[in-house]
Amino acid sequence: MNRAYKFLLRPTKRQQAALTRMLRDHCTLYNAALQERRDAYAHPSQTKITYGDQSGQLKEIRAFDPQRQGCWSFSSQQATLRRLDKAFKAFFRRVKAGQEPGYPRFKGAGHFDTVDFPKDGDGCRWDSTPTDRVRRVRFQGIGHVRVHQHRPVTGRVKTVSVKREGNRWFVVLACDRVPVESAEQTGQVAGIDMGVASFVTTSGGEHVANPRFLQSSADELAAAQRELDQFPKRIRAGNRTRTHRAAQAKVARLHAKVRRQRLDHHHKAALDLVRRFDAIAHEDLNIAGVTRAPKAKPGSDGRHLPNGAAAKAGLNKSILDAGWGVFLGILAYKAESAGRVLVPVDPRDTSRTCPREACGHTSADNRRTQDKFRCVRCGYTEHADRVGAINVGIRAGLVLPVA
């Protein structure tokens, strides 16, 4: 089994400055490689530039600029070029599929936050000697950086990444050969329904409240954003004032807090489900499709007809605040590491179908409100979210229909 471990780095001020320079120089390499590909495509001959071509130039680039490019790991620079090559392959794949292409863009200094090291021991090394749960990781050009290791690392470390989030630095270890630690069997199974009013509802009728972290911080975030908006939008990075940087940091800090709260809630909710149920069925949700804005409705007089965009925008914000996709990803890897079974099912009409074995009637009229379900054929009444969870379990073959 594969697993990633993310630990907080505790660099000194000098190491923090060196990490920032490393990100900046890798960003410069990424943008230069992107510019070369753009120029080659714009040339009348439309010369094709590949990853192999650009990787072959690294030796000359490092010799020409030893202060900014020659001091960093060769393998990490190759990983940056692979990152660009991956972006171009995704672009051409979307073009062939008829989707919105999204041509690769240049990265700003504040939007290039990760450097990858493809192999442990090549430009970086994870120190496996523990000292009171604190270890050190060594990076070429930076030195040994302290790591706050809050849990043991199992398996073999394959790749190492450095990531910046706001004013914090993290190391991410991608490991393989991680042993599965099977949890004790409980004999219980469940279907779950994801929602906005209740974050998770099980087929047994248990409701996990939706904490709405973004909504609870909305006023503070709005005030911080208004303070930031007072500054010119196109202010040069070199001319930023101390107050401008402080306003930016405040907005980033508030968003980071909401993200950490959401992740903490998702981890705890997923762990609780994995500990209690041997098999869990969930809806195979298309989050991008669910949160897509409604199409415009042109009228006969040139004006657009009402399409419910404002109401849909509020619903989309609540769905994204709940973080269904992140939760399902966390639930999947926790279930795999505990030896549990996770079954995704088709989510269509799960909350509109009567779960009774003798009925099974599907109609939009069965669910007239957010929380009430009443079958128009047989009169079965239950909480709508629990009906959805029961139907999810039925489709997965884990839960029996209601008698």
C-alpha positions as CSV (number, residue, x, y, z in Angstrom):
1,M,0.0,0.0,0.0
2,N,1.1,3.6,-0.7
3,R,0.8,6.4,1.7
4,A,2.0,10.0,2.1
5,Y,3.1,11.6,5.3
6,K,3.1,15.3,5.8
7,F,5.2,16.9,8.6
8,L,5.8,20.4,9.7
9,L,9.3,21.8,9.1
10,R,11.0,24.0,11.7
11,P,13.7,25.8,9.7
12,T,15.9,28.6,11.0
13,K,15.7,32.1,9.5
14,R,18.6,31.4,7.3
15,Q,17.2,28.0,6.2
16,Q,13.8,29.7,5.6
17,A,15.5,32.3,3.3
18,A,17.3,29.4,1.5
19,L,14.0,27.5,1.0
20,T,12.4,30.6,-0.4
21,R,15.3,31.1,-2.9
22,M,15.0,27.4,-3.9
23,L,11.3,27.9,-4.7
24,R,12.0,31.1,-6.6
25,D,14.8,29.6,-8.7
26,H,12.7,26.5,-9.6
27,C,9.9,28.9,-10.5
28,T,12.3,30.7,-12.8
29,L,13.3,27.4,-14.4
30,Y,9.7,26.4,-14.9
31,N,8.8,29.8,-16.5
32,A,11.9,29.7,-18.8
33,A,11.0,26.2,-20.0
34,L,7.4,27.3,-20.6
35,Q,8.6,30.4,-22.6
36,E,10.9,28.2,-24.7
37,R,8.0,25.9,-25.6
38,R,5.8,28.9,-26.5
39,D,8.5,30.4,-28.7
40,A,9.1,27.1,-30.4
41,Y,5.4,26.7,-31.2
42,A,5.1,30.3,-32.4
43,H,8.0,29.8,-34.8
44,P,7.0,29.2,-38.4
45,S,8.5,25.7,-38.3
46,Q,6.6,24.9,-35.1
47,T,9.5,23.0,-33.6
48,K,8.4,20.5,-31.0
49,I,10.2,20.8,-27.7
50,T,10.0,17.8,-25.4
51,Y,11.0,17.1,-21.8
52,G,14.1,15.2,-23.0
53,D,15.2,18.3,-25.0
54,Q,14.9,20.6,-22.0
55,S,16.3,18.1,-19.5
56,G,19.4,17.8,-21.8
57,Q,20.0,21.5,-21.4
58,L,20.1,21.5,-17.6
59,K,23.9,20.8,-17.5
60,E,24.6,24.0,-19.5
61,I,22.1,26.0,-17.6
62,R,23.6,25.0,-14.3
63,A,27.1,25.9,-15.6
64,F,26.0,29.2,-16.9
65,D,24.2,30.3,-13.7
66,P,25.9,28.5,-10.8
67,Q,24.5,30.9,-8.2
68,R,20.8,30.4,-9.0
69,Q,20.6,27.1,-10.8
70,G,23.8,25.2,-10.1
71,C,23.4,25.1,-6.4
72,W,20.2,23.1,-6.3
73,S,19.6,19.4,-6.9
74,F,19.7,18.2,-10.5
75,S,16.9,15.7,-9.9
76,S,14.6,18.3,-8.4
77,Q,15.1,20.5,-11.4
78,Q,14.2,17.5,-13.6
79,A,11.1,17.1,-11.6
80,T,10.2,20.7,-12.2
81,L,10.6,20.2,-16.0
82,R,8.4,17.0,-15.7
83,R,5.8,19.1,-14.0
84,L,5.7,21.4,-17.0
85,D,5.6,18.4,-19.4
86,K,2.7,17.0,-17.4
87,A,0.8,20.2,-17.8
88,F,1.3,20.2,-21.6
89,K,0.2,16.6,-21.9
90,A,-3.0,17.4,-19.9
91,F,-3.5,20.4,-22.2
92,F,-3.3,18.4,-25.4
93,R,-5.5,15.6,-23.8
94,R,-8.2,18.2,-23.1
95,V,-7.9,19.6,-26.6
96,K,-8.5,16.1,-28.1
97,A,-11.4,15.5,-25.8
98,G,-13.1,18.7,-26.9
99,Q,-12.9,20.2,-23.4
100,E,-11.8,23.7,-22.3
101,P,-8.0,23.5,-23.0
102,G,-6.5,25.7,-20.4
103,Y,-3.1,26.5,-21.8
104,P,-0.2,26.2,-19.2
105,R,0.4,29.5,-17.6
106,F,3.5,31.2,-16.1
107,K,3.8,30.8,-12.4
108,G,4.1,33.8,-10.1
109,A,6.5,33.8,-7.2
110,G,3.6,33.4,-4.8
111,H,2.0,30.5,-6.7
112,F,4.9,28.1,-7.0
113,D,5.0,26.5,-3.6
114,T,6.3,22.9,-4.1
115,V,9.6,21.4,-5.1
116,D,9.8,17.6,-5.6
117,F,12.8,15.3,-5.1
118,P,12.1,12.1,-7.1
119,K,14.3,9.8,-5.0
120,D,15.2,9.8,-1.3
121,G,19.0,10.2,-1.2
122,D,19.3,12.2,-4.4
123,G,19.4,15.8,-3.4
124,C,17.6,15.1,-0.2
125,R,17.8,12.5,2.6
126,W,15.3,11.6,5.3
127,D,17.1,11.1,8.6
128,S,15.7,7.8,10.0
129,T,17.3,8.3,13.4
130,P,14.5,9.4,15.8
131,T,15.2,11.9,18.7
132,D,12.1,12.4,20.8
133,R,9.8,12.4,17.7
134,V,11.9,15.1,16.0
135,R,13.9,14.1,13.0
136,R,15.9,16.0,10.4
137,V,15.7,16.1,6.6
138,R,18.6,17.2,4.5
139,F,18.2,19.2,1.4
140,Q,21.0,20.1,-1.0
141,G,21.9,23.8,-0.7
142,I,20.0,24.2,2.6
143,G,21.3,21.7,5.1
144,H,19.6,19.6,7.8
145,V,16.2,21.0,8.7
146,R,14.3,20.0,11.8
147,V,11.1,18.1,11.3
148,H,8.2,17.8,13.8
149,Q,7.3,14.2,13.3
150,H,3.9,13.6,15.0
151,R,3.6,9.9,13.9
152,P,5.9,7.1,12.8
153,V,6.8,6.5,9.2
154,T,6.2,3.0,7.9
155,G,7.2,1.6,4.5
156,R,10.0,2.8,2.2
157,V,10.4,6.5,1.5
158,K,10.3,6.9,-2.3
159,T,9.9,10.7,-3.0
160,V,10.3,13.8,-0.8
161,S,8.6,17.1,-1.4
162,V,9.0,20.5,0.2
163,K,5.8,22.6,0.4
164,R,5.1,26.1,1.5
165,E,1.7,27.0,2.9
166,G,1.5,30.6,3.9
167,N,4.4,31.2,6.3
168,R,4.7,27.5,7.2
169,W,6.9,24.9,5.6
170,F,6.1,21.2,5.3
171,V,7.9,18.0,4.1
172,V,5.8,15.4,2.3
173,L,7.1,11.8,2.2
174,A,5.6,9.4,-0.4
175,C,6.1,5.9,0.8
176,D,5.4,2.4,-0.7
177,R,5.3,-1.0,0.9
178,V,3.3,0.4,3.8
179,P,1.8,-2.6,5.6
180,V,-2.0,-2.8,6.1
181,E,-3.0,-2.7,9.7
182,S,-6.3,-4.5,9.6
183,A,-8.8,-3.2,12.2
184,E,-10.9,-5.6,14.3
185,Q,-14.1,-6.8,12.7
186,T,-17.3,-5.3,14.1
187,G,-19.9,-7.1,12.0
188,Q,-21.5,-3.7,11.1
189,V,-22.1,-2.2,7.7
190,A,-23.6,1.1,6.6
191,G,-24.5,3.3,3.7
192,I,-23.8,7.0,4.1
193,D,-25.4,10.1,2.5
194,M,-23.4,13.4,2.1
195,G,-25.4,16.5,2.6
196,V,-25.3,20.2,3.5
197,A,-27.8,20.3,6.4
198,S,-26.1,17.3,7.9
199,F,-22.6,16.5,6.8
200,V,-23.0,12.7,6.9
201,T,-26.1,10.6,7.6
202,T,-25.8,6.9,8.1
203,S,-28.4,4.2,7.1
204,G,-28.8,3.7,10.9
205,G,-30.1,7.2,11.3
206,E,-27.0,8.8,12.8
207,H,-26.4,12.4,11.8
208,V,-23.0,14.2,11.8
209,A,-23.4,17.9,12.0
210,N,-22.0,20.2,9.3
211,P,-19.6,22.5,11.1
212,R,-19.7,25.2,8.2
213,F,-16.2,26.5,9.1
214,L,-16.1,29.0,6.2
215,Q,-19.5,30.4,7.0
216,S,-18.5,30.9,10.7
217,S,-15.4,32.8,9.6
218,A,-17.2,34.8,6.8
219,D,-17.4,38.1,8.7
220,E,-13.7,38.1,9.7
221,L,-12.7,37.0,6.3
222,A,-14.8,39.7,4.6
223,A,-13.2,42.4,6.9
224,A,-9.7,41.2,6.1
225,Q,-10.4,41.1,2.4
226,R,-11.9,44.6,2.4
227,E,-8.7,45.8,4.1
228,L,-6.6,44.1,1.4
229,D,-8.7,45.5,-1.4
230,Q,-7.8,49.0,-0.4
231,F,-4.4,48.5,-2.0
232,P,-3.8,48.8,-5.8
233,K,-4.5,45.5,-7.5
234,R,-1.4,45.7,-9.8
235,I,1.2,46.6,-7.2
236,R,4.7,45.5,-8.0
237,A,6.1,42.8,-5.7
238,G,9.2,44.9,-5.0
239,N,7.3,47.9,-3.9
240,R,4.9,46.3,-1.5
241,T,4.6,48.1,1.8
242,R,4.7,46.5,5.2
243,T,0.9,47.1,5.7
244,H,0.2,45.5,2.3
245,R,2.2,42.4,3.1
246,A,0.5,42.2,6.6
247,A,-3.0,42.4,4.9
248,Q,-2.1,39.6,2.5
249,A,-0.8,37.5,5.4
250,K,-3.9,38.0,7.4
251,V,-6.2,36.8,4.6
252,A,-4.0,33.8,3.9
253,R,-3.8,33.0,7.6
254,L,-7.6,33.0,8.0
255,H,-8.1,30.8,4.9
256,A,-5.4,28.4,6.2
257,K,-7.2,28.2,9.6
258,V,-10.5,27.2,7.9
259,R,-8.7,24.6,5.8
260,R,-7.0,23.1,8.9
261,Q,-10.3,23.0,10.8
262,R,-12.0,21.3,7.9
263,L,-9.3,18.7,7.5
264,D,-9.3,18.0,11.2
265,H,-13.1,17.5,11.2
266,H,-12.9,15.2,8.1
267,H,-10.2,13.0,9.5
268,K,-12.1,12.5,12.8
269,A,-15.4,11.8,11.1
270,A,-13.8,9.3,8.6
271,L,-11.8,7.6,11.4
272,D,-15.0,7.1,13.4
273,L,-16.8,5.5,10.4
274,V,-13.9,3.2,9.7
275,R,-13.6,2.1,13.3
276,R,-17.3,1.2,13.5
277,F,-18.2,-0.4,10.1
278,D,-16.6,-3.2,8.2
279,A,-18.0,-2.0,4.9
280,I,-19.2,1.4,3.9
281,A,-21.2,2.4,0.8
282,H,-21.1,6.0,-0.4
283,E,-22.3,8.0,-3.4
284,D,-19.9,8.3,-6.3
285,L,-20.3,12.1,-6.5
286,N,-19.2,14.3,-9.4
287,I,-18.4,17.4,-7.3
288,A,-17.4,19.5,-10.3
289,G,-20.8,18.7,-12.0
290,V,-22.8,19.3,-8.8
291,T,-21.2,22.7,-8.3
292,R,-21.4,23.9,-11.9
293,A,-23.1,27.2,-12.4
294,P,-26.5,26.9,-14.3
295,K,-26.5,27.9,-18.0
296,A,-27.8,31.2,-19.1
297,K,-31.3,31.4,-20.5
298,P,-31.5,34.0,-23.3
299,G,-34.9,35.7,-23.7
300,S,-36.6,36.9,-26.9
301,D,-35.9,40.6,-26.2
302,G,-32.1,40.1,-25.8
303,R,-32.2,39.9,-22.0
304,H,-31.5,36.8,-20.0
305,L,-34.3,35.0,-18.2
306,P,-34.0,34.0,-14.5
307,N,-32.1,30.8,-14.1
308,G,-31.6,30.5,-10.4
309,A,-27.9,31.4,-10.5
310,A,-28.0,33.3,-7.3
311,A,-29.6,30.5,-5.3
312,K,-27.3,27.9,-7.0
313,A,-24.2,30.0,-6.1
314,G,-25.2,29.9,-2.4
315,L,-25.7,26.1,-2.6
316,N,-22.4,25.7,-4.4
317,K,-20.6,27.7,-1.7
318,S,-22.1,25.5,1.0
319,I,-21.2,22.3,-0.8
320,L,-17.6,23.4,-1.3
321,D,-17.4,24.6,2.3
322,A,-18.5,21.0,3.4
323,G,-15.6,19.5,1.4
324,W,-17.3,16.3,0.2
325,G,-14.5,15.4,-2.2
326,V,-11.7,15.9,0.4
327,F,-13.7,13.8,2.9
328,L,-14.3,10.9,0.5
329,G,-10.6,10.9,-0.3
330,I,-9.6,10.7,3.4
331,L,-12.3,8.0,4.0
332,A,-10.9,6.0,1.1
333,Y,-7.3,5.9,2.3
334,K,-8.3,5.3,5.9
335,A,-10.5,2.4,4.8
336,E,-7.7,0.9,2.8
337,S,-5.2,1.1,5.6
338,A,-7.6,-0.5,8.0
339,G,-8.6,-3.3,5.7
340,R,-12.2,-2.0,5.4
341,V,-14.4,-2.2,2.3
342,L,-15.6,1.0,0.6
343,V,-18.2,0.7,-2.2
344,P,-19.1,3.7,-4.4
345,V,-22.6,3.7,-6.0
346,D,-24.5,5.7,-8.5
347,P,-26.0,8.7,-6.6
348,R,-29.0,9.3,-8.9
349,D,-32.4,9.5,-7.2
350,T,-31.1,8.0,-3.9
351,S,-33.1,10.5,-1.9
352,R,-36.2,10.3,-4.2
353,T,-36.6,6.5,-4.2
354,C,-38.7,4.7,-1.6
355,P,-36.5,2.2,0.3
356,R,-39.4,-0.2,1.0
357,E,-39.0,-3.6,-0.5
358,A,-42.6,-3.7,-1.7
359,C,-42.6,-0.2,-3.2
360,G,-39.3,1.3,-4.6
361,H,-41.3,4.2,-6.2
362,T,-39.1,7.0,-7.6
363,S,-40.5,10.5,-7.9
364,A,-39.4,14.1,-7.2
365,D,-42.7,14.5,-5.3
366,N,-41.4,12.0,-2.7
367,R,-39.1,14.7,-1.3
368,R,-40.8,18.0,-1.1
369,T,-38.6,19.6,1.5
370,Q,-34.9,19.4,2.6
371,D,-35.4,16.9,5.4
372,K,-38.8,15.2,4.9
373,F,-39.4,12.2,2.7
374,R,-42.9,10.8,2.1
375,C,-43.6,8.3,-0.6
376,V,-46.6,9.4,-2.7
377,R,-47.4,5.7,-3.5
378,C,-47.1,3.8,-0.2
379,G,-46.9,6.7,2.4
380,Y,-43.6,5.7,3.9
381,T,-42.2,8.6,5.9
382,E,-38.6,9.1,7.1
383,H,-35.8,11.7,7.2
384,A,-34.8,12.4,3.6
385,D,-31.0,12.1,4.3
386,R,-31.5,8.7,6.0
387,V,-33.6,7.5,3.0
388,G,-30.6,8.5,0.8
389,A,-28.2,6.5,3.0
390,I,-30.4,3.5,3.0
391,N,-30.7,3.5,-0.8
392,V,-27.0,3.8,-1.1
393,G,-26.5,0.8,1.1
394,I,-29.2,-1.1,-0.9
395,R,-27.4,-0.4,-4.2
396,A,-24.1,-1.6,-2.8
397,G,-25.7,-4.8,-1.5
398,L,-24.9,-4.0,2.1
399,V,-28.2,-2.9,3.5
400,L,-31.6,-4.7,3.2
401,P,-34.6,-2.8,2.0
402,V,-37.1,-1.6,4.6
403,A,-39.8,-4.2,5.3
